[in-house]
Amino acid sequence: MREGGLSGKAACITNPIVGKLYGDRAFSSLSRAGFEPYRIDIPDGEEYKSLEWVSHIYDKLIEYRMERQSPIVALGGGVVGDIAGFAAATYLRGIPYVQVPTTLLAQVDSSVGGKTGVNHPMGKNLIGSFYQPKMVLIDVDALKTLEPRDIKAGLAEVIKYGIIRDSGFFAFLESNYKDALALGDSLVYAIKVSCSIKAKVIEEDETETGVRAILNFGHTLGHAIEAATHYKELRHGEAVAIGMAAAARLSLKLGLCNKDVCQRIEGLLAKVGLPTKLSAVSYQLSAKDLFQAMEIDKKMTGGKIKFVMVEDIGRTTFRQLDRGDFPLDLLGILN
Ligand SMILES: NC(=O)c1ccc[n+]([C@@H]2O[C@H](COP(=O)([O-])OP(=O)(O)OC[C@H]3O[C@@H](n4cnc5c(N)ncnc54)[C@H](O)[C@@H]3O)[C@@H](O)[C@H]2O)c1
């Protein structure tokens, strides 16, 4: 971090779970590097990714007299990374921050690309900013303390990168998913490839005016499922897996891809142990519930929802769907 021009105090934002596992190690490594470390905890859980807890972080940053060149270190999963990044983007009009992602999802997705933010009672990630971290430090050993369910959920995003940009990588995952699930070398390789695909897409379009939206493959419906189930039943990656399976089926239905593409996508998700159907949740969701949730999502413009569709493994396209176009039999496809 010193090489990145950072100095002085460092505020390590974490939660009690990650703090207990890795807080001491992070603290001593910051001290060894000559920083004066402070710790700020937020409670564990998506519901604390809120403006209220950003305010708590500001109070602490002010109390610790954090200055312009003092970095924030986000130690944790996507929740910690998003809120810590948002605090960094706004405190003193922006101070540097470093992402130290400790979940697979955060390592392959949320820590890269500079999207920071918090939830609003009306919807997820509605408040935020684009603000790039000074660096992202990934230690794959941190994944050893994760639940297997969280590894699978993170793999949903990994699979997404193969679908949207890299058919060779998708085929690699088809052959090596067992080793990846067992945290073998295939996972280390998959993290590297995922980060480089995401970084490349973001270099092309940092603020999502165009191509960056392909990263939302499976997310439009995925976010709607998460919202309609009150963020309680599914991990983000699980909802995205259902969303990707639905997007593939919809693409097939609209004649954009062939059956083989659709089957390979659903097949890999299922082999990894991810859900591909809405029947995985206990809520009885209607197409109306899901559409309403999608309307609140910020991916809606001019009353239309921008859907990322798949044409082939490694190639996507966009379709704008309005309420009328929205296939009401989608649930029939899903269940
Ligand atoms: N900024 C972006 O581009 C972006 C992209 C995707 C998702 N996100 C956001 O990321 C969040 C989801 O992130 P997540 O899936 O990492 O969830 P999370 O941050 O809630 O972490 C999941 C659980 O794992 C625990 N944990 C974290 N690291 C651990 C470790 N090494 N060992 C044991 N337990 C550990 C956490 O305390 C938590 O209980 C959502 O809020 C989502 O909106 C942001």
The ligand as an SDF file (V2000), in Angstrom:
LIG
                    3D

 44 48  0  0  0  0  0  0  0  0999 V2000
  -20.0620   -3.1830   -6.2690 N   0  0  0  0  0  0  0  0  0  0  0  0
  -20.3470   -4.1290   -7.1420 C   0  0  0  0  0  0  0  0  0  0  0  0
  -19.9690   -4.0650   -8.3170 O   0  0  0  0  0  0  0  0  0  0  0  0
  -21.1170   -5.3330   -6.6810 C   0  0  0  0  0  0  0  0  0  0  0  0
  -21.2130   -6.4620   -7.5060 C   0  0  0  0  0  0  0  0  0  0  0  0
  -21.8710   -7.5880   -7.0200 C   0  0  0  0  0  0  0  0  0  0  0  0
  -22.4240   -7.5830   -5.7430 C   0  0  0  0  0  0  0  0  0  0  0  0
  -22.3130   -6.4640   -4.9690 N   0  0  0  0  0  0  0  0  0  0  0  0
  -22.8730   -6.4340   -3.6220 C   0  0  0  0  0  0  0  0  0  0  0  0
  -22.1550   -7.3970   -2.8330 O   0  0  0  0  0  0  0  0  0  0  0  0
  -23.0030   -7.8110   -1.7650 C   0  0  0  0  0  0  0  0  0  0  0  0
  -22.9270   -9.3050   -1.6110 C   0  0  0  0  0  0  0  0  0  0  0  0
  -21.5900   -9.6400   -1.3090 O   0  0  0  0  0  0  0  0  0  0  0  0
  -21.2020  -11.0380   -0.6350 P   0  0  0  0  0  0  0  0  0  0  0  0
  -21.8630  -12.1260   -1.3680 O   0  0  0  0  0  0  0  0  0  0  0  0
  -19.7310  -11.0240   -0.4970 O   0  0  0  0  0  0  0  0  0  0  0  0
  -21.9640  -10.9720    0.7670 O   0  0  0  0  0  0  0  0  0  0  0  0
  -21.5190  -10.5100    2.2140 P   0  0  0  0  0  0  0  0  0  0  0  0
  -20.5950   -9.3690    2.1680 O   0  0  0  0  0  0  0  0  0  0  0  0
  -22.7760  -10.3330    3.0000 O   0  0  0  0  0  0  0  0  0  0  0  0
  -20.7410  -11.7970    2.7590 O   0  0  0  0  0  0  0  0  0  0  0  0
  -21.4380  -13.0300    2.9200 C   0  0  0  0  0  0  0  0  0  0  0  0
  -21.2180  -13.5940    4.3180 C   0  0  0  0  0  0  0  0  0  0  0  0
  -19.8880  -14.1200    4.4240 O   0  0  0  0  0  0  0  0  0  0  0  0
  -19.2350  -13.5880    5.5610 C   0  0  0  0  0  0  0  0  0  0  0  0
  -17.8150  -13.6140    5.2180 N   0  0  0  0  0  0  0  0  0  0  0  0
  -17.1360  -12.7700    4.4290 C   0  0  0  0  0  0  0  0  0  0  0  0
  -15.8920  -13.2170    4.2300 N   0  0  0  0  0  0  0  0  0  0  0  0
  -15.7810  -14.3780    4.9040 C   0  0  0  0  0  0  0  0  0  0  0  0
  -14.7500  -15.3250    5.0680 C   0  0  0  0  0  0  0  0  0  0  0  0
  -13.5850  -15.2160    4.4320 N   0  0  0  0  0  0  0  0  0  0  0  0
  -14.9760  -16.3940    5.8480 N   0  0  0  0  0  0  0  0  0  0  0  0
  -16.1790  -16.5700    6.4470 C   0  0  0  0  0  0  0  0  0  0  0  0
  -17.2100  -15.7180    6.3210 N   0  0  0  0  0  0  0  0  0  0  0  0
  -17.0100  -14.6320    5.5480 C   0  0  0  0  0  0  0  0  0  0  0  0
  -19.8610  -12.2430    5.7430 C   0  0  0  0  0  0  0  0  0  0  0  0
  -19.6810  -11.7570    7.0590 O   0  0  0  0  0  0  0  0  0  0  0  0
  -21.3280  -12.5740    5.4170 C   0  0  0  0  0  0  0  0  0  0  0  0
  -21.9470  -13.1460    6.5340 O   0  0  0  0  0  0  0  0  0  0  0  0
  -24.3970   -7.3050   -2.0850 C   0  0  0  0  0  0  0  0  0  0  0  0
  -24.6770   -6.1910   -1.2670 O   0  0  0  0  0  0  0  0  0  0  0  0
  -24.3040   -6.8740   -3.5490 C   0  0  0  0  0  0  0  0  0  0  0  0
  -25.1870   -5.8110   -3.8600 O   0  0  0  0  0  0  0  0  0  0  0  0
  -21.6740   -5.3610   -5.4190 C   0  0  0  0  0  0  0  0  0  0  0  0
  1  2  1  0
  2  3  2  0
  2  4  1  0
  4  5  1  0
  4 44  2  0
  5  6  2  0
  6  7  1  0
  7  8  2  0
  8  9  1  0
  8 44  1  0
  9 10  1  0
  9 42  1  0
 10 11  1  0
 11 12  1  0
 11 40  1  0
 12 13  1  0
 13 14  1  0
 14 15  2  0
 14 16  1  0
 14 17  1  0
 17 18  1  0
 18 19  2  0
 18 20  1  0
 18 21  1  0
 21 22  1  0
 22 23  1  0
 23 24  1  0
 23 38  1  0
 24 25  1  0
 25 26  1  0
 25 36  1  0
 26 27  1  0
 26 35  1  0
 27 28  2  0
 28 29  1  0
 29 30  1  0
 29 35  2  0
 30 31  1  0
 30 32  2  0
 32 33  1  0
 33 34  2  0
 34 35  1  0
 36 37  1  0
 36 38  1  0
 38 39  1  0
 40 41  1  0
 40 42  1  0
 42 43  1  0
M  CHG  2   8   1  16  -1
M  END
$$$$
